[in-house]
Amino acid sequence: MIKFIETTGKTEDLAIAAALEQLGMDRDDVSVEIINRAKTGFLGIGSCPAKVRVSYEAPDEVKAEPAVQPEQPVQPVKEAVPAPKAPQAEEKKQTPPKREKAPKAKKQAPKKESAPKAEKAAPAPEAKAAEAHGTEEKKAAVDRTGDIAAFLTGLMAHLDVEATPVITVNEEGTYDVKLEGEDLGALIGRRGETLDAIQQLTNYAMNHGQNKRVRVHVDCENYRAKREESLQRLARKTAGKAVKYRRNMMLEPMNAYERHVIHAELQEYHPNISTYSTGTEPNRRIVVAYNK
């Protein structure tokens, strides 16, 4: 389901940042449409803030129906039967015991009172809840890792490619997948198009029908790192031209991941440089804007 919100700000970047903060999403997770550009006016008269519309994909809500437990038949309670008494042994004739002299009582030293042992403090309910929550998260991460590995293994079998997925989870909770094997260039494709398709399929399969969204990054032969370095160089070169000629520069169409790299690289490059995306997928481009 596609939803959107509209926010305003002093500049287009501030309006987009306000929307991302409300949604708790990254720049590459949303589509931005600039409704009104910011106007400074003359001496503050006629100024107008920037207004943007940020669209995002919300997961479908799945209502879980309560499980119906089958009724268990009531078993009759058996009455306890008293055990038979053991026969008493015949009493033997006992001779009267001889009188013994009572021993003299010895003076006993008073016993030292032992200090009471300190009772162990019971764990607080908050600690128990935090521990249980952490255990559930670890179990969910292990289950999700197994689901990702099973999906990619089946996909590689359909593609007739011998590749093994190695999965790790970083500090942000993103699942980083590296496909390892020999001669895996076919999994990358032209400008990473095949690798991007595998990543999109994996994310869709893992998030379909789920309330909590997870992010999966798929890489092969260290392609992502090499492509990221190339995009960073392109971003700086384009921004330099925009400052030199004092005009906006438009880049070639890129996917969401590549646009995110450009936005991040030029975020603090120059005070007069800002970036925004325009167009629709798959021809969505980044504009490196020069703000006079």
N, C-alpha and C positions, 0 to 999 in steps of 0.2 A: 504494500500500500504506500503510495507517494503522498507525503505531507510536506507542508512548507510553513515558514514563519517569516514575518517581515520585521526588520529592525532598522534603526536610524543611527547615524553617527556623524561626527564632525567630518570624517573622510570616508571613502568607500571601504578602506581597510578596517577602520574602527567599527563600522557597521557590520562587516563580515565577522570580525573578531567577537563582537557582542552576540551574534547569532550562534557562533560555534561554542561560545561559553555557555549559553543557555541549553544547547543540545548536548554538550559533552562529546562532540565529535571532532574529527580532524578535517583539514581543508579538502582532502581528496575523497571524503565520504559524502560530500554534498555538492549540489549544483547551485551556482550563484547567478542571479539575474539582477542587474542594476536597474532600479526603477527611476530614481532621481540621482543625478550627480551633485556633489557638494558645490555650493556657490558661496564665495566669500563676500560679495557685494562691495559697496564703497563705504568705507568707514563704519562697517558693521551694519549698514542699511541695505536691506534686500538680500541678506545672507540666507542660505537655505541648507539644511543638513542633507547628507547623503542618505538614500533609502534603498535597501536591497531586499530581495526575496530569496530566501535560502530553502531549497527543496531537498528532502532526504527520504530515504526508503525506510519505512517502519515495518518491523516484523509482524506477521499475522499473529493475532492472539489466538491461542489454543486453550480452550477450557477443558480441564481434566475432570472427567466424570468420576464420582466416588465408586470405588470398587465394591461390589456386592459380595459379601462373604456368605458361603453356603451354611445353612443351618445344620448344626451337628446334633444328632439324636442324643437324647438324654438317657444315660445309662442308669439303671436302677442301682441303688446303693445297697451293698450286701451288709447284713447285720453281722456284727462281730460275734463270733461264737467263743464263749469262754473256754480257755484251755483246761484240760483235765488236770486235777491236782495230783502231784506225784505222791505215791504211797509213802507214808512216814515210816522211817526205819524204827525198828524195835529199840526201845530204850534199854540201854545197858545199865546194869547195876553199877553205881558209882560209889566208891569208897569215900568217906568224908575226908576232905583235904586236911593236911597237917597244918597246925598253926606255925607261922613263921614270924620271926622277930621283925618288927617294923624297923626299917633302916632310919638312922638319924637323918633328919632333914639338913641338907647343906645350905648354907647361905648363898644365895645367887645374887650376882651383881645385877643391878638394874639395867635393863636393855635400853640401848640408845634408840630413840625414836628416829625412824628413817624419814627423810624428807619426802614429801609427796612428789611423785613423778609428774612432770609437766605434760599435760595432754597435748597431743598434736592438733594444731589448728586445722579445722576442716577447710577445704578450698572454697573460696567465695563462689556464689552462683555465676557471677560474671566471668570468672576464670573458666568454669566448666563450660559455659556457653561458647566462649571464644575458642576453647580447645576443640569442642564438637564442631564448630563452624570451620575451623582450619582443617580438621579431618575430612569433612564433607567436600571442601574445595580440592584437597589433594586427590580424593577418590574421583571427583568429577574430572580433574585434569588428566588423570591416568586413563579414565574411560574415553575421554575425547581424543587423547593421543592414539589409543587403539583404533578408534573410528577413522581418524585421518589416515593412519597407516593402512588399514584394510581397504579404504576407498581408493587410495593412490595405487596400491598393489594391484587391485582389480583393473584400474584404468590402464596401468602399464601393460597388463596382460592383453587387454583389448587392442592396444596400440602395437603389440608385438615388440616391445622394447624391454630389455633387461636392465631395470633400474630399481634400486632399493631406497626407500624413503628413510632418512634419518631425521628425527623430530626432537626439537628442544623447545622449552618455553622460557622466554626472556622475562625481565623484571616487570614489563608492562602487561604481561599476560598474553602476548602474541605468540602463536605457534610458528616457529621457523622450521621450514622443511627444506632439506637438501637432498636432491635426487643424485645418488652416487652410482656410477657404472662407467662403462667404456663406450666411446663414440656416441655421446648423447646430444650432438649438435642438432639432430632432428627435433628434439624436445624444446629447443630454444626458438627456432624459426627466424623469419626475417624481422629484425628489430625487436625480437622477443615476443612476437605475436602469439606463437604456440605456447610459450611458457606462461604468458598472461592468461590465455584461455584455460590452461590447466589450473591456474590459481583461482580464476573466477568460478570454475566448476567446483573446486574443492570448497571454497567459501560458501557457495550456494548449498551444497550438500550438507555442510556442517551446521548451517544456520536456518535451514528450512524447517518451519514449525517449532522453532525454539524461542523462548522468551528472552534469554540472555544471549546477546550476539558475541561471537568470538571472531578473531581475525587470524587468517592463515597466510603466511608469506611462503611462496615456493620459489626456490632457486636451483640452478643447475650449472655446474662448471664455473661457479663464482661469477655468473653473468651479471647479476644485480649490482655488485660492487663496481665492476668495470663500467657498466652503463651509467651508474650514478656519478662516477668521476667525469665521464664524458659530458653528462648533462650539466654538471657544475661549471665546467669550463665554458660550455655554450651560454649558460646564464650570465656569467661575468662578462663575456665578450659582447653579448647583446646589450646588457646594461651600459657598458662603456660606450657603445654606439649611440644609445638613447641620450646619454649625458652630453656626448660630443655634438650631436646634431640637434639636441633639444626637441625631440619628437618621439612619439610612441613607436615601439617596434613590436611586431607580431611574430610569434614563433610558429613552427609547423604543428599539425595536430599531434597530440600526445594522449596517452591513457592517464588514468587518475594517479597512478604511482609516479609517473614521470613528471606530471604537473606539480605534485607535492614536492618533489626534489627541487624544482625551479623556484617555487614559492619560498621554501625554506632557505635556499642559498641567497636570495635577494632580499630577504626580510630586513636586514640591517646593512645592506650594501651601500646605499647613498640616501641622504635625507630627501632628495627630490625624486627618488625612484620607488614606484609601487607596482604591484602585479595583480592581475585579476584574470579570470577565465571567461571566455565567451564562446558561443556556439553550442551545438548539441553533439552528443556522442554519435558516431566515432570521430567526428571532425571538430572536437572541442579543442580550442587553442588557448594559449596564454598570451596576454598583452603586457609587455613591459612598458609601463606608462611613465612619462616624464612630467612631473608636477611643477609648474612654474611658480 
